[in-house]
Amino acid sequence: MRIISISLFALALSACSLIDPLVYKIDIPQGNFLEQRDVNRLRIGMTQEQVAFVLGSPVVEDAYRSDRWHYIYRLKPGRGDIVTRELTAYFVDGKLAELSGDFEVHEDFYTPLDS
């Protein structure tokens, strides 16, 4: 009787791995969803208000350096690999000076809006 109950328990426990692919798991997005076309709209010399208008409020604003904004996006899909994308905007005297991260800097970035 003991062997039968242990084998039934082991069978039931292994059945969970067979059912797992059938269970729906939701995607969990967190942070600022940015696309390359959004980043392409940025220009050197934009004010912080203009950058916030184009990209939205940053996820992380450095408490000690107000001249650095971090945009972070993380997607944990129900199935598959986790996707993380980051963009950091650097400001000098309240004006956008540099971008770094997972996005390509568009060739027009270095052309100020004023010209």
C-alpha positions in Angstrom: 0.0 0.0 0.0 2.9 2.3 0.9 4.6 1.7 -2.5 1.4 2.4 -4.4 0.8 5.7 -2.5 4.4 6.8 -3.1 4.2 6.0 -6.8 0.8 7.8 -7.2 2.3 10.8 -5.4 5.4 10.8 -7.7 3.1 10.4 -10.8 0.9 13.3 -9.7 3.9 15.5 -9.0 5.4 14.7 -12.5 2.0 15.5 -14.1 2.5 19.2 -13.1 5.3 19.5 -15.6 3.1 18.0 -18.3 0.3 20.5 -17.6 2.6 23.6 -17.3 2.8 24.3 -21.0 -1.0 24.3 -21.2 -1.3 27.0 -18.5 -1.6 30.6 -19.7 1.0 32.9 -18.2 0.7 36.7 -18.7 3.3 39.0 -20.0 4.6 41.4 -17.3 5.9 44.8 -18.7 7.5 47.3 -16.4 9.0 50.7 -17.0 9.0 53.0 -20.0 8.2 51.3 -23.3 10.4 53.1 -25.8 10.8 52.5 -29.5 13.6 53.6 -31.8 11.3 56.0 -33.5 10.8 57.8 -30.2 14.5 58.1 -29.6 14.9 59.4 -33.2 12.8 62.4 -32.3 15.3 63.6 -29.8 17.7 66.4 -30.6 20.8 67.8 -28.9 19.9 71.0 -26.9 16.3 70.0 -26.1 15.2 71.0 -22.6 14.2 68.5 -20.0 10.5 69.4 -20.5 10.8 68.7 -24.2 12.5 65.3 -23.6 9.8 64.4 -21.1 7.2 65.3 -23.7 8.8 63.0 -26.3 9.7 60.1 -24.0 7.6 60.5 -20.9 8.8 60.8 -17.3 11.9 58.7 -16.6 11.6 55.6 -14.5 14.7 56.6 -12.5 15.7 60.1 -11.8 19.1 60.2 -10.0 18.5 61.9 -6.6 22.1 63.2 -6.6 22.4 64.1 -10.2 19.3 65.8 -11.7 21.2 65.9 -15.0 20.9 62.2 -15.7 17.6 60.4 -16.6 17.3 56.6 -16.9 14.6 55.1 -19.0 14.3 51.3 -18.3 11.9 48.8 -19.9 11.7 45.2 -18.8 9.3 42.6 -20.2 8.9 39.2 -18.6 6.9 37.2 -21.0 4.8 34.2 -19.9 7.0 32.1 -22.2 10.4 33.0 -23.5 13.4 35.2 -22.5 13.2 38.4 -20.5 13.7 41.5 -22.6 15.4 44.6 -21.0 16.1 47.9 -22.8 17.7 51.0 -21.3 18.3 54.6 -22.4 20.2 57.2 -20.4 19.8 60.9 -21.2 22.5 63.3 -20.0 21.8 67.0 -19.5 24.2 69.9 -19.2 22.6 73.2 -17.9 19.1 71.7 -18.4 19.8 70.9 -22.1 20.1 67.4 -23.6 23.8 66.7 -24.3 24.2 62.9 -24.8 22.3 59.6 -25.0 23.6 56.1 -24.2 22.0 52.7 -23.9 20.4 50.1 -26.1 19.1 52.4 -28.8 20.9 53.8 -31.8 21.6 57.6 -31.8 19.9 59.0 -34.9 22.1 61.0 -37.3 19.9 64.0 -36.8 20.4 64.0 -33.1 23.4 66.3 -33.4 21.3 68.9 -35.4 19.7 71.3 -32.9 16.1 72.1 -33.3 16.9 75.9 -33.6 18.7 75.5 -36.9 
